[in-house]
Amino acid sequence: MTTSTESKSDAERTRGRVPDFFIVGHPKSGTTALYEMLRSHPQIHMPLKEPQYFAPEMLVRAPPVAGTLPRTIEDYTALYSGAADGQLVGEASPSYLRSPVAAELIAQANPAARAIAILREPASFLHSLHLQFVQAIIETEHDFARALALEEERREGRAIAAHSYWPHALLYSEHVRYAEQLRRFHDVLPAEQVLVLIYDDFRADNEATVRKVLRFLELDDTVAVRATEANPTVRARSPRLHDLVHAFAVGRGPLSRTVKRSVKALTPDGLRRQALRSTRQRLLYVEPEPPDEALMKQLRRRFKPEVVAAGEYLNRDLVSLWGYDRLD
């Protein structure tokens, strides 16, 4: 099948347009791999991952090492001005599924928009998410169990480092309220405009899942699809070294700011960013250790009601799929 997208006017080509579809979440659930596989399709234009425009409440503080995110509708739609005639425009911001306002804002901006969500078993999802947050310096507590235990304090605005730029994200239990999150999208978009994928299915067969998404978008699903492994979960080799390199990267502290100014004066931006990424990957990260099984079982007991609710909402037996029927 091919899209029926009409040719764009000169004005639309200049200002860009609101995306036709959105990968809305969750992170660490295959969203980056899906984004990479879809953006290679000739009928899709996806120039930038995670502009997060429709989740403004998430951006309490600007990310320390990132480009400028769009804050106006003009800046946002300009991101997609490079779309060719006949291409669908897509966006991927995994924070949208958790956001309490993103679904409504997306529907207001484009009532015909389609949304794609990916759900993962809660305990393994939160374990991977914690590791990613540590890597990104959103989370400063390197111990998973202690980070979970801080949630109530953080709900009151305490136990959050000043440089943690996504404090809302540290409320881990809010990430796995799957039925509630999906309902927000179904409340504002017709059911046929919302596609819910299960992470296990995507992991088992990347290609089949992507072709399902292409059919959902009414695009040619016979195009060659290459399986992609993206955004692998890693663990900080040393918390102290990790924090030191990050402090240098963002210029935190008088010594690091002085050194950074000197490096900046002598090194082109692109080369400097590339060197920093390379250093981080080589020195800071290793394969993650297996999660503590007792803690994972505790989390599964805690979140079983959420799994039951999501399964009933989707009319799929997620309890058995994710092993929640075998908890003793």
Secondary structure, 3 states (H helix, E strand, C coil): CCCCCCCCCHHHHHHCCCCCEEEEECCCCCHHHHHHHHHCCCCEECCCECCCCCCHHHCCCCCCCCCCCCCCHHHHHHCCCCCCCCCEEEEECHHHCCCCCHHHHHHHHCCCCEEEEEECCHHHHHHHHHHHHHHCCCCCCCCHHHHHHCHHHHHCCCCCCCCCCCHHHHCHHHHHCHHHHHHHHHHHCCHHHEEEEEHHHHHHCHHHHHHHHHHHCCCCCCCCCCCCCCCCCCEECCHHHHHHHHHHHHCCCHHHHHHHHHHHHHCCHHHHHHHHHHHHHHHHEECCCCCCHHHHHHHHHHHHHHHHHHHHHHCCCHHHHCCHHHCC
